[in-house]
Amino acid sequence: MSEKARLHYIYDGIEEHDNRLPNWWLFILWTTIVFSAGYWFWYHIAELAPGQLGEYRGEAAEVAKRNADNKPASNEMLLALVKDPGTVGNGKAVFQANCASCHGAQGQGLIGPNLTDGFWLHGSKPMDIHKVVAEGVVAKGMPAWERTLGAERVRAAVAYVLTLKGTHAPGGKAPQGEPEQP
């Protein structure tokens, strides 16, 4: 093909040539078109797999199901969890990882109060303990753990703390607070 045949247009000294597009560019173009048509057919026409909206709806249903199982804590629920060895074991792991630095490995009290004696600063009922663990006591340096750990692990930690009551761990900190009311 001669140079004159390829020349398409001249204006103000600028020459426009009618050049063929490079093969790599055409390959990417056609691959993109074929992929988008296949994607559209697969997800929107044949619905062979859930699209992003379908995945979102599935995950939202799972979260709703999990939240339906998360009943608000109560004294009865927490006392029932004390009898479940799996929950108490999980609670012990949570306690060792997050609480032992202040309350000691056996709950005997270091910076924080002794959890094994019969004296309690903020109440000894299961819901009183749950409130302290979940909401914290900022004035005393106790952080609120519910946002960090989640409701299930807070309940497990409270169940473990309830198993510590009355064990009087050796080397425990001096009693603080009010004696436990029967």
C-alpha positions in Angstrom: 0.0 0.0 0.0 1.5 3.3 -1.0 1.9 6.3 1.4 -0.6 8.3 -0.5 -3.3 5.6 -0.2 -2.9 5.4 3.6 -3.1 9.2 4.0 -6.6 10.0 4.9 -6.8 13.7 5.8 -4.6 16.8 6.0 -5.6 20.0 7.9 -3.3 22.8 9.1 -0.3 20.6 8.3 -1.4 17.7 10.5 -1.6 14.4 8.7 -4.1 11.8 9.8 -3.3 8.3 8.7 -5.7 5.4 8.4 -3.7 2.9 10.3 -4.8 -0.6 11.3 -5.1 -1.1 15.1 -2.4 -3.3 16.7 -3.2 -6.9 17.1 -2.6 -6.9 20.9 -5.1 -4.0 21.3 -7.7 -5.9 19.2 -7.1 -9.1 21.2 -7.8 -7.2 24.5 -10.9 -5.5 23.0 -12.4 -8.8 21.8 -11.5 -10.7 24.9 -13.2 -8.0 27.1 -16.3 -8.2 24.9 -16.5 -12.0 25.1 -15.8 -12.0 28.8 -18.5 -9.4 29.6 -21.1 -11.3 27.5 -20.2 -14.5 29.3 -20.4 -12.8 32.7 -23.7 -11.3 31.8 -25.1 -14.6 30.7 -23.6 -16.6 33.6 -24.8 -14.3 36.5 -27.8 -12.4 35.1 -29.5 -14.6 32.5 -28.8 -18.2 33.5 -28.2 -17.3 37.2 -25.8 -20.2 37.5 -24.1 -18.5 40.4 -25.1 -15.8 42.8 -23.9 -12.3 41.8 -22.7 -9.7 44.2 -26.2 -8.9 45.3 -27.0 -12.6 45.9 -23.9 -13.0 48.0 -24.8 -10.0 50.0 -28.3 -11.3 50.7 -26.9 -14.7 51.7 -24.4 -13.1 54.1 -27.1 -10.8 55.5 -29.3 -13.8 56.2 -26.4 -15.6 58.0 -25.9 -12.5 60.2 -29.6 -12.2 60.9 -29.7 -15.9 61.9 -26.6 -15.5 64.2 -28.2 -12.3 65.8 -31.4 -14.2 66.4 -29.4 -16.7 68.5 -27.9 -13.8 70.5 -30.4 -13.4 73.2 -29.8 -10.6 75.8 -27.9 -11.8 78.8 -29.8 -12.6 82.0 -28.9 -14.0 85.4 -30.5 -17.3 84.5 -28.7 -17.5 81.1 -25.3 -16.7 82.7 -25.8 -19.3 85.5 -26.8 -21.9 82.8 -23.6 -21.1 80.9 -21.6 -21.9 84.0 -22.7 -25.5 83.7 -21.5 -25.8 80.1 -17.9 -26.9 80.1 -17.3 -25.7 76.5 -18.4 -22.2 77.4 -16.4 -22.1 80.6 -13.3 -23.3 78.6 -13.8 -20.6 76.1 -14.3 -18.1 78.9 -11.1 -19.2 80.5 -9.2 -18.7 77.3 -10.7 -15.2 76.9 -9.9 -14.4 80.6 -6.3 -15.6 80.2 -5.8 -13.5 77.1 -7.5 -10.3 78.2 -8.1 -10.2 81.9 -5.3 -12.1 83.6 -2.9 -9.2 83.2 -4.9 -7.1 85.7 -6.8 -9.8 87.7 -4.1 -12.5 87.8 -4.1 -16.0 86.2 -6.4 -17.5 88.9 -8.4 -14.3 89.4 -6.5 -13.5 92.6 -6.2 -9.8 91.8 -3.2 -7.8 90.8 -4.0 -4.3 89.6 -7.7 -5.3 89.4 -9.7 -6.6 92.3 -9.6 -10.2 93.6 -12.4 -12.2 91.8 -12.1 -15.3 94.0 -13.2 -13.9 97.4 -16.6 -12.9 98.6 -16.2 -9.1 98.1 -17.4 -7.3 95.0 -17.0 -3.6 94.1 -19.9 -3.4 91.6 -22.2 -6.3 92.7 -21.9 -10.1 92.7 -24.9 -11.1 90.7 -24.2 -12.5 87.2 -25.7 -9.5 85.4 -23.7 -7.1 87.6 -20.5 -8.9 86.6 -21.7 -8.9 82.9 -22.3 -5.2 83.0 -18.8 -4.5 84.4 -17.2 -6.7 81.8 -19.3 -5.4 78.9 -19.4 -1.7 79.7 -16.2 -1.4 81.8 -15.4 0.9 84.6 -13.5 3.7 83.0 -12.8 5.6 86.3 -11.0 2.5 87.6 -9.2 1.6 84.4 -11.4 -1.3 83.4 -12.0 -1.2 79.6 -15.4 -2.0 78.0 -14.9 -5.4 76.4 -18.1 -6.0 74.5 -17.1 -4.0 71.5 -13.8 -5.7 71.3 -14.7 -9.3 72.1 -18.3 -9.5 71.1 -21.3 -10.5 73.2 -20.7 -14.3 73.0 -17.1 -14.1 74.3 -18.1 -11.6 77.0 -20.8 -14.1 78.2 -18.2 -16.9 78.2 -15.8 -14.7 80.2 -18.5 -13.9 82.7 -19.4 -17.6 83.0 -15.7 -18.3 83.8 -15.5 -15.5 86.4 -18.6 -17.0 88.0 -16.7 -20.2 88.4 -14.0 -18.3 90.3 -16.3 -16.9 92.9 -15.5 -18.4 96.3 -12.4 -20.3 95.3 -10.1 -18.0 97.4 -7.0 -18.4 95.2 -3.7 -18.4 97.2 -1.9 -15.1 97.3 -5.1 -13.2 96.6 -5.4 -9.4 96.9 -7.0 -8.0 100.0 -10.8 -7.8 99.9 -12.3 -4.7 98.2 -15.9 -3.6 98.0 -19.0 -5.1 99.7 -19.4 -8.6 100.8 -21.5 -10.8 98.6 -25.2 -10.8 99.5 -26.9 -14.3 99.5 
